[in-house]
Structure formats: structure tokens, C-alpha cells
Amino acid sequence: MADHAPKIRRLTSDYLLPPLDTELHFAYRVTIAQVNGKPGVYTLTLDPNSCILDDFGRQLGCTLMADFEFEVALELLASGDDELLYDVTSRQSLPARFRLVFRGAEQPRECGARLLTLDDDGQIAQIIPLRAV
């Protein structure tokens, strides 16, 4: 499984409006990062902190709540057109069903990714663009 894991260090969303709505809580930012020294193991972080924005959408101030962090693995489901589709799994109970679409690139900063949330019927409920940082 680790052989098929994407070569990423850290993917993050921009500030989400509307926020990701999960069973656990709202999340205004989502991050997936590889755990150092554990190939194929990642953390999925859901940031519940809401922010006050200026007229340009820049953050002026945010709440200071703890993030929700989950250890996850990425299981390859399908590939095609230079994109890979992964199921996001965890031994912990995740607050939503997630899939990750990863588009490979020669330069890690040029990669594109999308986190998908699925509804109870397995249909895509939300698409969250992610960027490498």
C-alpha cells in the first residue's frame, strides 16, 4: 500500500466558506500531511477555527480552538489521465467519508489535489481544492 501512496509532504485547503460540515464539527481548513518516518501514513487535520474576514477575504483574526487530527492511510482505488483516486481510511472513526484525488507532477509544489466528501449513498457531497505547501 505504501508503494502506491502519493509523494506528498503536506496538502492544505484555503479558508473554506462554507465550511466543511462533518458529523464532528465544521472545518474551515483541511490539511493532509505525511507522518515523518512512517511511509504511507498521513494525518488528516480538520481546523474548526472561524475567522473574521476583511472586504478582500483576508483573515483579520481567528478563534483559537484545537484542531481535530486523525491518522489515516490512502488506499488506491483507481487511476487515469494522470490522476489517482484514493480512499481515505483510518482505524479511528472519521467524521465523514473522504476520498483524495491526486494529480502527479514533477515538482511537488505544482501538484494538484482535491479532497472529496461522500454522502451516505457514496455520492460526492463536497469538493475541497488542496495545494502543496
Backbone torsions as a table, in degrees:
resi	resn	phi	psi	omega
1	MET	NA	-42.1	180.0
2	ALA	-62.3	-27.2	179.4
3	ASP	-64.7	-28.2	-178.9
4	HIS	-96.9	1.2	-178.4
5	ALA	-69.9	141.0	179.5
6	PRO	-66.1	149.8	179.8
7	LYS	-87.4	78.4	179.5
8	ILE	-126.3	152.9	173.0
9	ARG	-102.4	-48.2	-176.6
10	ARG	-157.4	127.8	174.6
11	LEU	-120.0	138.9	-180.0
12	THR	-141.9	154.2	175.1
13	SER	-91.8	165.4	166.3
14	ASP	-78.0	179.1	176.1
15	TYR	-62.4	128.3	-173.0
16	LEU	-97.7	122.2	170.5
17	LEU	-133.2	116.5	-1.7
18	PRO	-70.4	159.7	-179.7
19	PRO	-71.7	160.9	172.3
20	LEU	-66.2	126.1	-178.3
21	ASP	-104.9	109.2	-179.6
22	THR	-115.8	173.2	175.9
23	GLU	-60.4	-29.0	-174.5
24	LEU	-80.7	-51.6	-172.3
25	HIS	-177.0	170.3	169.8
26	PHE	-72.7	149.6	173.8
27	ALA	-129.8	127.1	-178.6
28	TYR	-97.1	-9.9	175.9
29	ARG	-152.0	142.6	179.8
30	VAL	-126.7	137.2	179.0
31	THR	-133.9	139.4	170.7
32	ILE	-122.6	124.6	-178.0
33	ALA	-135.4	143.3	177.4
34	GLN	-74.2	139.2	177.6
35	VAL	-81.6	125.2	-179.3
36	ASN	-59.0	133.8	177.2
37	GLY	78.3	3.2	-180.0
38	LYS	-129.5	84.5	179.8
39	PRO	-57.1	134.3	178.4
40	GLY	81.3	2.5	178.6
41	VAL	-112.4	133.5	-175.7
42	TYR	-132.2	163.6	168.9
43	THR	-111.8	137.2	172.4
44	LEU	-107.6	118.8	-177.9
45	THR	-114.2	128.1	175.9
46	LEU	-110.1	119.3	-176.5
47	ASP	-98.2	113.1	-177.3
48	PRO	-86.5	3.6	-173.6
49	ASN	-76.5	121.5	176.6
50	SER	-89.3	154.3	-176.3
51	CYS	-127.7	154.7	169.7
52	ILE	-91.5	130.9	-176.1
53	LEU	-113.4	149.2	174.0
54	ASP	-84.7	-176.7	-177.5
55	ASP	-63.1	-18.9	-179.6
56	PHE	-97.4	1.9	-179.7
57	GLY	84.6	9.6	177.2
58	ARG	-82.5	145.3	-177.9
59	GLN	-76.5	127.1	177.0
60	LEU	-97.2	-30.4	-180.0
61	GLY	-173.9	149.9	-176.7
62	CYS	-135.3	157.4	173.6
63	THR	-67.7	167.2	-175.8
64	LEU	-124.4	57.3	177.0
65	MET	-91.3	154.9	178.1
66	ALA	-69.4	144.4	176.1
67	ASP	-73.7	158.7	171.8
68	PHE	-100.5	121.8	-175.3
69	GLU	-121.2	136.3	-178.7
70	PHE	-130.6	137.9	172.6
71	GLU	-84.9	125.7	-175.5
72	VAL	-131.4	161.8	171.4
73	ALA	-121.6	155.6	179.1
74	LEU	-113.4	116.2	-179.4
75	GLU	-103.5	120.2	-178.6
76	LEU	-63.9	125.6	179.0
77	LEU	-106.2	-40.0	-175.8
78	ALA	-160.0	161.0	175.3
79	SER	-143.9	155.5	177.7
80	GLY	166.5	149.1	178.4
81	ASP	50.3	44.7	178.3
82	ASP	61.5	24.2	175.7
83	GLU	-126.0	147.5	178.1
84	LEU	-122.5	137.8	179.3
85	LEU	-111.2	123.8	-178.8
86	TYR	-118.2	142.6	168.1
87	ASP	-87.7	135.3	179.0
88	VAL	-96.2	115.1	-176.6
89	THR	-120.8	159.0	-179.9
90	SER	-155.4	151.8	171.3
91	ARG	-74.9	-23.1	175.8
92	GLN	-81.3	161.3	177.2
93	SER	-81.6	111.3	179.3
94	LEU	-78.0	147.1	-177.7
95	PRO	-78.0	-4.2	178.5
96	ALA	-160.0	165.6	173.8
97	ARG	-90.3	127.2	-176.3
98	PHE	-121.8	148.3	167.6
99	ARG	-132.9	151.2	179.0
100	LEU	-119.9	126.8	172.8
101	VAL	-102.5	122.4	-176.8
102	PHE	-122.6	129.1	176.8
103	ARG	-107.6	120.1	-178.2
104	GLY	-69.5	156.6	177.1
105	ALA	-156.3	154.6	179.0
106	GLU	-65.8	-40.6	179.0
107	GLN	-100.9	124.5	-176.5
108	PRO	-55.0	-33.5	-178.2
109	ARG	-72.6	-14.5	-179.6
110	GLU	-92.6	-1.7	-176.4
111	CYS	-70.3	153.5	175.1
112	GLY	-121.9	145.3	-180.0
113	ALA	-149.5	155.4	175.9
114	ARG	-136.5	134.0	172.5
115	LEU	-97.9	127.6	179.7
116	LEU	-108.0	137.8	169.3
117	THR	-106.1	143.8	-177.4
118	LEU	-112.9	144.1	176.0
119	ASP	-83.2	-175.4	-177.3
120	ASP	-62.1	-23.7	179.3
121	ASP	-91.7	3.1	-179.8
122	GLY	81.7	11.4	177.8
123	GLN	-90.1	150.3	179.7
124	ILE	-65.9	125.4	-179.5
125	ALA	-103.3	-31.9	-179.1
126	GLN	-152.6	145.5	177.1
127	ILE	-118.4	124.6	-178.8
128	ILE	-118.8	109.8	176.5
129	PRO	-65.9	137.6	178.1
130	LEU	-121.9	150.5	176.8
131	ARG	-131.7	151.6	177.9
132	ALA	-75.9	138.3	176.0
133	VAL	-131.6	NA	NA
